[in-house]
Structures are given as C-alpha cells and as structure tokens.
C-alpha cells in the first residue's frame, strides 16, 4: 500500500490460488478426466468392472434408466440391452443371456465385469474384432446319452431322452445335408458312448461346428422352456455356480473358440425360442465334458423338459420333433449368415 497528499490510492496484492484449489477448479471446468477414468472402470471384490455408460459410448448407444440406480437400458437402432443391478444376466432384444458375474454399482453407475464384456457383449455386438472367422461346412451332431444311459425320462408318457435325441439328430442331419453341409453323428444307433469320445470324434473329423442335443427333467413339473449352453470362458463361474472353482481358473481347448461358441449359441437359442414359441431359459455357460476339449465351436442345447407334461407330449409327436429340428436348422443358418457377413460374402 502507498499514499499521496493529493489522492489516496490503495493497492492490495491478491494471494495466488493454492495448487489444490486450482486443481479442484480445473476439475469442475473440465468434468475432471481423472474422475471420469475412475468412474469408467473399478475393481469390485477383486474383479475389474467397466461402467455401462462407457460401453454405451464405445458402441454408439444411448442410455436410459428403466428404474433409477437399478435398471439401465442401452439402445441403438437395431439393438436393445437391458441390465439389472445384482443380476447375473442381461437381455439382448428381449432374449436372456447369462453372465459370469453379477451387475454391480459404483458411484451411481451400473457396472459389468470386464471379462463378461469381453466374452459376451463383444462377440455378440462387435464380432468383427475377432479373427480368423471360422468356416462352416462339416457339422457333427451329438445325440445325448444312449445305450445303458437313458438320460431324462417321463415314464408316465413312455418317453426317454436317449431316444428323442437320436430321432431329432437324424432329422437335423437330413435337413442340413439338403443345404449342402457335410453332417456326421457321434452315434447312429442306441449305443452307449463315453462323454470324452464325443468331442474326440468331432476333432478327428475336423468339424467346423459341434451340436450336442439333450432334453431336461426336474422335480417341478411346471418348469418348461429351452436353453443353450456355450463353454464358460476362463476365470468366470459357470451359470450353475456363483464361485470361481479350480476348474474355472484355467483355459481348455474349447475356450479357443469362445467368441464363436457364444455367437452360435445365441443364434440357435434365439431360433428355438422364436420358432417353438418356448419359454426362454437363456444362453447359459457350462464346462461340460463334451465342450471342454473341442477344437471347433460347439454348443449344447436342451430342447425342452420331459418332466413337463405339455412339452413331453409335444416331443413325443413326430411333428414336435420335426419342428425342433427345423428350429435348430434355422439357428445354424443364421450363424452361417453372420459368418458370411464377417468374411464379406453376405
């Protein structure tokens, strides 16, 4: 401060903002990139998660809350993804797809595990990121059970799994051959075949796709619907488990085709639900013996519940089994179409 006899002027020197204050100011002005990075990715219970907002931005999708803080929808012109907090599944255009880890929340944002994003969402929505694209010509169909192993049964209606799977497999074989595919069965008669020999056969004939056919049965006769299994990716629990077991902490030969396992399973499950009008029990994950050692993409379908009277009666009829075979053909053709598009031949 200084003074004069003619005019008094006061000058005060302002202190410079402290570095911390300046940083906070810059954060507010720029939406704080550091804060954005924290929100985009987080570690929850030892698992790396990515925010669904970040995924939406990557995929060019809009987001909207169906229920604030609990249910989020990602949407584009052709695709709708719905997620619910604490659920181990999502829906893609209304069809259920199971995840390894539950949807979590971090700072008000819903998050999906990075492994689920990489092994489920990316193969389904951005399959162009995976190379090489497999060919599809030789298909091995595996009728479940056989011989001394009848599989699921409905003794009241006189149906068993081993007979139905073989019948549907033969129908599927004829239909696929009419489209020019080379098709082989792991068994053509009512005989017992070990689980390990089934993928071994597919590997021996250099199959491009393996489809194992099964039917369900449970104690509750009201349960119905169809489901399709793909090999569980490494370091994720299977659908029937919530914990990482020792078997989950390793990679199997079947995991080499994880993106194509997922894509094939999605198209086949979608076709069964649509063509059969069946309850959608979802695309699920399992480390089944017939899937673990495959050198080609492979899936296992459960075409209905023999413990459910209505479904068992339908499958007992020739028309019911024919319709199931048609649905499986439709799913395989859709998978073929996607492969052709990815190779630029669609």
C-alpha positions in Angstrom: 0.0 0.0 0.0 1.2 3.6 -0.7 -0.2 7.1 -0.1 -0.1 10.6 -1.7 -1.1 14.0 -0.3 -3.3 14.8 -3.3 -5.0 11.4 -3.8 -5.1 8.4 -1.8 -5.0 5.0 -3.6 -5.0 1.7 -2.0 -3.4 -1.4 -3.7 -3.8 -4.8 -2.2 -1.8 -7.8 -3.6 -4.1 -10.8 -4.0 -2.6 -14.2 -3.0 -2.3 -16.8 -5.7 -4.7 -19.7 -5.5 -3.2 -22.7 -3.8 -2.4 -25.6 -6.1 -5.1 -27.7 -4.5 -7.7 -25.1 -5.1 -6.6 -24.6 -8.7 -6.8 -28.4 -9.4 -10.3 -28.6 -8.0 -11.3 -25.6 -10.2 -9.9 -27.2 -13.3 -11.7 -30.5 -12.4 -15.0 -28.6 -12.3 -14.4 -26.8 -15.5 -13.3 -29.9 -17.5 -15.5 -32.6 -15.8 -12.3 -33.9 -14.3 -10.8 -36.6 -16.6 -9.3 -38.3 -13.6 -12.7 -38.7 -12.1 -14.1 -39.9 -15.4 -11.4 -42.6 -15.5 -12.3 -43.8 -12.0 -16.0 -44.0 -12.9 -15.3 -45.8 -16.2 -13.5 -48.7 -14.5 -13.4 -50.0 -11.0 -12.2 -53.0 -9.0 -15.1 -54.6 -7.0 -14.4 -57.6 -4.8 -11.2 -58.2 -6.7 -12.9 -58.2 -10.1 -12.4 -55.5 -12.8 -15.6 -53.8 -13.8 -16.5 -51.4 -16.6 -19.4 -48.9 -16.4 -22.3 -49.5 -18.8 -22.1 -45.8 -19.7 -18.6 -46.3 -21.0 -19.7 -49.4 -23.0 -22.6 -47.4 -24.5 -20.2 -44.7 -25.6 -18.0 -47.4 -27.2 -20.9 -48.9 -29.1 -22.6 -45.7 -30.0 -25.7 -46.5 -28.0 -27.9 -44.3 -25.9 -28.7 -45.0 -22.2 -31.8 -44.5 -20.1 -32.8 -45.6 -16.6 -35.7 -48.0 -16.5 -35.5 -47.7 -12.7 -33.1 -45.2 -11.3 -30.0 -46.8 -10.0 -31.2 -50.3 -10.6 -32.2 -51.0 -14.2 -30.4 -49.5 -17.2 -31.1 -49.8 -20.9 -28.6 -49.3 -23.7 -30.3 -48.8 -27.1 -29.4 -48.2 -30.7 -31.5 -48.5 -33.9 -31.3 -52.3 -34.0 -30.1 -53.3 -30.5 -31.5 -53.1 -27.0 -29.6 -54.2 -24.0 -31.2 -54.3 -20.5 -29.2 -54.7 -17.3 -30.4 -55.0 -13.7 -28.4 -54.4 -10.6 -27.2 -57.7 -8.8 -28.5 -59.9 -11.7 -26.2 -62.3 -13.5 -27.8 -61.9 -16.8 -28.7 -59.3 -19.4 -31.3 -59.3 -22.2 -30.4 -58.6 -25.8 -33.5 -57.6 -27.8 -35.6 -59.3 -25.1 -33.6 -62.6 -25.0 -31.8 -63.6 -21.8 -28.0 -64.1 -21.8 -26.3 -65.2 -18.6 -23.1 -63.6 -17.3 -20.4 -64.9 -15.1 -20.5 -62.0 -12.6 -23.5 -60.0 -11.3 -24.1 -56.5 -12.5 -22.6 -54.1 -9.8 -22.9 -50.5 -8.9 -20.1 -47.9 -8.4 -20.7 -44.2 -7.6 -24.2 -44.4 -9.0 -23.3 -46.2 -12.2 -24.1 -49.8 -13.2 -21.0 -51.9 -14.0 -20.4 -55.1 -15.8 -17.3 -57.3 -15.3 -14.7 -56.7 -17.9 -14.5 -60.4 -18.6 -18.2 -60.6 -19.3 -17.9 -57.6 -21.6 -15.0 -59.2 -23.5 -16.5 -62.7 -23.7 -20.2 -61.9 -24.1 -21.0 -58.4 -25.3 -18.1 -58.0 -27.8 -18.7 -61.3 -29.6 -22.4 -60.6 -30.0 -22.3 -57.0 -30.9 -18.8 -56.5 -32.4 -17.7 -59.9 -33.8 -15.6 -58.2 -36.5 -13.0 -57.7 -33.7 -12.3 -61.4 -33.7 -10.2 -63.2 -36.3 -10.0 -65.5 -38.1 -13.6 -66.1 -38.9 -14.2 -69.9 -38.9 -15.6 -71.7 -41.9 -18.8 -73.8 -41.6 -19.1 -76.9 -43.7 -18.6 -80.1 -41.6 -21.1 -80.3 -38.7 -21.0 -83.0 -36.0 -24.3 -83.7 -34.3 -24.2 -85.4 -30.9 -27.3 -87.2 -29.7 -27.0 -87.2 -26.0 -26.9 -90.4 -23.9 -27.6 -93.8 -25.4 -27.4 -97.5 -24.6 -27.3 -98.1 -20.9 -27.7 -94.4 -20.3 -31.3 -93.4 -21.0 -30.9 -89.8 -19.8 -34.1 -88.0 -18.6 -37.3 -89.9 -18.7 -41.1 -89.5 -18.4 -42.2 -93.0 -17.5 -45.9 -91.9 -17.5 -45.7 -90.9 -21.2 -43.2 -93.6 -22.1 -40.5 -91.2 -23.4 -36.8 -91.0 -22.7 -34.0 -88.7 -23.6 -31.7 -91.1 -25.5 -34.5 -92.0 -28.0 -35.6 -88.4 -28.6 -32.1 -87.0 -29.1 -31.3 -89.6 -31.7 -34.5 -89.0 -33.6 -34.0 -85.2 -33.6 -30.4 -85.6 -34.6 -31.3 -87.8 -37.6 -33.9 -85.2 -38.7 -31.4 -82.4 -38.3 -28.8 -84.3 -40.3 -31.1 -84.8 -43.3 -32.2 -81.2 -43.3 -28.6 -79.8 -43.0 -27.5 -82.1 -45.8 -30.2 -80.6 -48.1 -28.4 -77.3 -47.7 -25.1 -78.8 -48.7 -23.4 -79.4 -45.4 -21.4 -82.4 -44.6 -23.0 -83.8 -41.4 -22.0 -86.7 -39.1 -23.4 -88.1 -35.9 -21.5 -89.3 -32.9 -23.9 -92.2 -32.7 -26.5 -93.5 -35.2 -27.9 -96.3 -33.1 -29.0 -96.8 -29.4 -25.5 -97.4 -28.0 -23.5 -96.0 -25.1 -20.7 -93.6 -26.0 -18.4 -92.0 -23.4 -18.5 -88.3 -22.9 -14.8 -87.9 -23.9 -15.2 -89.8 -27.1 -17.8 -87.3 -28.4 -15.6 -84.2 -28.8 -12.8 -86.5 -29.8 -14.8 -87.7 -32.7 -15.5 -84.1 -33.8 -11.8 -83.3 -33.6 -10.9 -86.4 -35.5 -13.1 -85.5 -38.5 -12.1 -81.8 -38.3 -15.6 -80.5 -37.6 -16.5 -76.8 -38.0 -19.4 -77.0 -35.5 -20.4 -79.4 -32.8 -24.1 -79.5 -31.7 -25.0 -81.7 -28.7 -28.7 -82.4 -28.3 -30.3 -83.0 -24.9 -33.6 -82.7 -23.0 -34.2 -81.6 -19.4 -36.0 -83.0 -16.4 -36.5 -81.6 -12.9 -38.7 -82.3 -9.9 -41.0 -79.4 -10.5 -43.3 -80.4 -13.4 -44.3 -76.8 -14.1 -40.8 -75.8 -15.3 -40.6 -75.6 -19.1 -38.6 -74.0 -21.9 -35.4 -74.3 -23.9 -31.8 -73.3 -23.1 -28.5 -73.4 -24.9 -25.0 -73.8 -23.4 -21.7 -72.4 -24.6 -18.4 -73.2 -23.0 -17.6 -71.0 -19.9 -14.8 -68.6 -20.5 -11.7 -68.8 -18.3 -11.9 -67.0 -14.9 -15.6 -66.8 -14.9 -18.0 -69.1 -13.0 -20.5 -71.3 -14.9 -24.2 -70.4 -14.8 -24.9 -73.1 -12.2 -22.2 -71.7 -9.8 -21.5 -68.4 -8.1 -17.9 -69.1 -7.2 -14.6 -69.4 -9.1 -13.7 -73.1 -8.7 -10.3 -74.6 -9.6 -11.6 -75.6 -13.0 -12.6 -72.0 -13.7 -9.0 -70.8 -13.3 -7.7 -72.5 -16.4 -8.3 -72.5 -20.1 -9.4 -75.5 -22.1 -9.1 -76.3 -25.8 -12.8 -75.4 -26.1 -12.1 -71.8 -25.0 -10.0 -71.1 -28.2 -13.4 -70.5 -29.9 -15.1 -68.6 -27.2 -16.4 -65.8 -29.5 -17.8 -68.3 -32.0 -19.2 -70.5 -29.2 -21.1 -67.5 -28.0 -22.3 -66.4 -31.4 -23.5 -69.9 -32.4 -25.3 -70.4 -29.1 -27.0 -67.1 -29.4 -28.4 -67.7 -32.9 -29.5 -71.3 -32.0 -31.2 -70.3 -28.7 -32.9 -67.4 -30.4 -34.3 -69.6 -33.2 -35.6 -72.2 -30.8 -37.4 -69.6 -28.7 -38.9 -67.9 -31.8 -39.8 -71.0 -33.8 -41.1 -73.2 -31.0 -42.8 -70.4 -29.0 -41.0 -71.9 -26.0 -40.1 -70.2 -22.7 -36.6 -68.6 -23.0 -34.4 -70.1 -20.3 -31.4 -68.3 -21.8 -28.0 -68.7 -23.3 -26.0 -70.2 -20.4 -22.5 -71.2 -19.6 -21.0 -74.6 -18.6 -17.8 -76.5 -18.7 -19.5 -79.7 -20.0 -17.2 -82.6 -20.8 -18.5 -82.6 -24.4 -17.5 -78.9 -24.8 -14.2 -78.6 -23.0 -11.9 -80.4 -25.4 -13.4 -79.3 -28.7 -11.2 -77.8 -31.4 -14.1 -76.2 -33.1 -17.0 -74.0 -32.0 -19.6 -76.1 -30.0 -22.8 -75.8 -28.2 -25.2 -77.9 -26.2 -29.0 -77.5 -26.5 -31.7 -78.5 -24.0 -34.8 -78.8 -26.2 -37.4 -79.0 -23.5 -38.4 -80.6 -20.3 -39.6 -84.2 -20.3 -40.8 -83.6 -16.7 -43.3 -81.1 -18.1 -46.4 -82.8 -19.4 -47.1 -80.4 -22.3 -43.5 -80.4 -23.5 -43.1 -84.1 -23.2 -46.3 -84.7 -25.1 -45.2 -82.3 -27.9 -41.8 -84.1 -28.2 -43.4 -87.5 -28.3 -45.0 -86.5 -31.6 -43.3 -86.6 -34.9 -44.4 -83.1 -35.6 -42.9 -81.8 -32.4 -39.5 -83.3 -33.1 -39.6 -82.1 -36.7 -40.3 -78.6 -35.5 -37.4 -78.7 -33.1 -35.1 -79.9 -35.9 -36.4 -77.0 -38.1 -35.6 -74.5 -35.3 -32.1 -75.9 -35.0 -31.5 -75.6 -38.7 -32.8 -72.0 -38.6 -30.3 -71.1 -35.9 -27.4 -72.7 -37.7 -28.3 -70.9 -41.0 -28.4 -67.6 -39.1 -24.9 -68.4 -37.6 -23.7 -69.2 -41.2 -25.1 -65.9 -42.5 -23.3 -64.0 -39.8 -20.0 -65.7 -40.6 -20.5 -64.9 -44.3 -21.1 -61.3 -43.5 -17.9 -61.2 -41.4 -16.0 -62.6 -44.3 -17.5 -60.1 -46.6 -19.6 -62.7 -48.5 -23.0 -61.8 -47.2 
